[in-house]
Amino acid sequence: MSSPFILLLGLLLTCVALGAAGLLHWRRARRAYEDRLALLSERERVAATLHDTLLQSMQGMILRFQGVGHRLAVDSPERATIDNILDQADEVLAEGRHQILALRMPIVYGDKLSQAFAAIGQSLQENYTIPFSMQVSGRVTPVNGDRSEDIYAIVREALYHAYQHAQATTVELQLVYGCEFFSLYVRDNGVVTGAPLRALPAMRERAARLAGTVDVLTLPGQGSELVLRVPGAVCYQNPRQLGWRHKLADWLHRSGH
């Protein structure tokens, strides 16, 4: 058997092996994607069931109690007790809506992240009758699936807090697709109370898994801003090459100039 024939046969076997390995990897990735879709579908079904049964029933009970309370004298102790119970029930109902919102994780793979944010912003705007706006800056770049879910969860929590607790009259989300960082800003013009954001430790823990950061800025009389920054090399499907200005600045920083 001649040497060229052996080389050709070896090359052919190598190509077959690489093709088989690639096909196996593709099938595994597809199976994982389909399993993820099934899980999200089940979570959506559970969330819809909870909303249509538990929360709707609780809302009906609150309305009935309100009707009873309105028939009592304004200065009666019973009226004050019922009003206090109704305030607590409203808080429980709002928390229930929040948990259902957390169950509903949309498909945020690739370039669908901004669409998911627009959808949740629209939903919150309709529920709380507070205007929502979203701005997108930079060249939109697809985000890795696992990374996008963490990013979505952090921003969703920030948006919910702005609507539920900040007493704002407007809420804004800005997405900045930069070369070095993917930055997201959640702004509101609400009341700055000084109380810490309850979910902030969990949000920072999620961000740390992405090598990112979460910062909260507050200005009295102007509201607050939550900033999430994630390195593009971590979250982008195809990280961008930094321009010569970034490379020069990095070199100067490293050299101590």
N, C-alpha and C positions, 0 to 999 in steps of 0.2 A: 504494500500500500504506500503510495507516494506521500511525501511530506505535505505538499499543498492540499491534497485531499483530506489529510488528517486535520490540518489547520481549519479548513472549511467546515468539516464535521464538528470540530470543537466550537467554532463560532456559532454554528447552527444550534448546537445543544445549549450554548450559553444564552442565545436569544430566546429559545423555548423556555429555559428556566426563568429568565427575567420576566418574560410574558406571563408565565404561570404565577410568579410571585406578585406581579402587579395586579393580575386578575383576583388573586386571593385577597390582597389588600383592599381592592375596590369593593369586593363583596362584603368584607367585614365592615368597611365604612358605611356602605349602604344599609347593612343590617342594623348598625348602631343608630343611623339616622332614622330608620323606620321604627325602631324601638322608642326613640325619643319622641317621634310624632305620636305614637300610641300613648305614651305617658302624658303628653300634653293634652291629647284628646280626652283622656280619662279625667285629668284635672279640670278641664273645661266643663265636662259633664257634671262633676261634683259641685263645682262653683255655681253652675246654672241651677242645679237642684237646690242648693242651699239658699240661693237668692230667691227662687220662686216659691219656696216653702217657708223656711224659718224666718228670713228677714221680712218677707211680705206679711206674714202672720204677726210678727212683732210690731210692724208698722201699724197694722190694723188695731192691735191692742192699745198702742200709744194714742191713737186718734180717739178711741172710745174713752180712755181715761181722761183725755183732754176735754171731751164733751161733758163728762161727769164733773170735772173740776170747774168748768165754766158756769155750772148751775149753782155753785156754792158762792157764798158771799166773799167778796174780795179780801176782807180782813179776817176771815175765819181761819183757825188753826188747821182745819182739815184741808182747806185750799192750799195753804202753804206747804203742808206735807205732801200733797199730791203733786204740786209743782216741783218740789225737790226730787221726788221719785221720777217724774217725767224727765227732768234734766239728766239724771243718772241713766235713764233708759235711752235717751238720745246719744249719750256717750258710748253706751254699749252697742247701739245700732251702728254708729259711725265706725267703731272698732271692727264690728262684724263685716261691714262693707270693705274695710281695709284688708282684712284677712282674705276675703273672697277675691279682692283685686290681686292679692299676692298669689293666689292659686292660678289665676289666669295669666300664664306666661306665653305670650305669642311667639310665633316663629321669628326670631331676630337674627338669623344667620345672614352672612354676607352684607348686602347693601340694604337690607330691610329694617335696619335699626331705626333710622329716622322715621320710617313709616309707622313703626310700633310706638315711638314717642308721640307722633302726631295723633295717633289713635287714643292713647291714654290721656293726653292733654285734652282732647275733645270730650272724652268721657267725663273727666273731672270738671271741665267747664260746664257741661250740661247738668251734672249733679249738684254743683255748688253755685252755679250762676255767677261765676267769676271769670272774666276774660282770660284766655290763654293764647300766647303767641310763641312761635318757634322760628328761630333763624338758623341757617346753615351756612357756614363760611368755609372756604378752602375747597380743594378738590375732593369730592366724596370718594372714600376708599372703603372697599368691603372689609368688614371686621370678622375675625375668627369666631366661629359659633360659640364655643365655651366662654370666650372672653366677652362676647356681646351679651350673653345672659347675665353675667355678673355686672356689667356696665348698666344694663337695663334695670336690674334689681336696685342698684344704688340710686339711680336717677328717679326711678319710680317712687322710692321711699321719700326722696327729697321733695318731689312734686306733691305727694300726699300730705306731707307735713306742711308745706306752704299753703295748701288749700284748707287743711283741717284746723291748724293751730295758729297760723300767722296773722289771721284777721286781715288778709290782704284784699285789695280791690283789683289787682292785676298780677298775673304770674307769667314769667317768661323763661323759655329754655333756649339756650344757644349752643350749637354744636360747632366746634372749630376743628376741622381736619388739617392739622399741621404736619409738617414733615417729621418732626421729632416727637411731638405729643399729639394725642387725641384728647382735646379738652372739652368739657361740658360744664355749662354754667346754668344754675337754677336760681332765678332772681324773683323776689317779691317785694312789694312796697308795704308790707305789713308792719305790725307793731313789734319792736325789738324788746322782748321781755327780759333777756339776760339768762333765761332758763336754758340749759343745754338740750340739744336735740337728742331725744331718748335713743333713737336708733343709730346715733353717730358712731359708737364703738363698733357695731356690727358692719356699718358701711365702710369704716376704715379697715376693718379686717378683710372684707372682700377686696377693697382696693389694693391692699398689701399683697394679696395673692396675684395681682396683676402687675406688681412692681409700681403701683400708682399711689396717688395721694388724694385725700379729701380734706379740704379746708373750708371753714365757714367764716365769712366776713360780715360784719354788721356795722351799720351806720345809723345812729339815732335819727329818727325822722325820715329816713330814706329806705328802710327795710333791710333785707339781708340777702346774701349771695352765697350759695354753696358751689364750690369748684372741685370738679373731679378731673384729674390729669392722669392719663395712662400712656406709657411710652409706645410710640408707633411700632417699634420693633417687636413689641409684645402682642399688640392687639390687631394690627393690620394683617390681612392675608398675604399681601405682597408689600412688605415694608419698603418705603421709598429711600432712595439714596440721598444723603444729605448734600446740599450744595457746597460750593467752595467756601462761602462765608461761614457756614456752620463748622466746616472742618477747620478753618483757620481759627475761629473762636475757641474751638475745643483744644487745638494745639497750643494756643496761647495760654489757656487755662491750665493745661497739664504742665507746661514749661514754667509756669509761675510768672509770666510777663504781665 
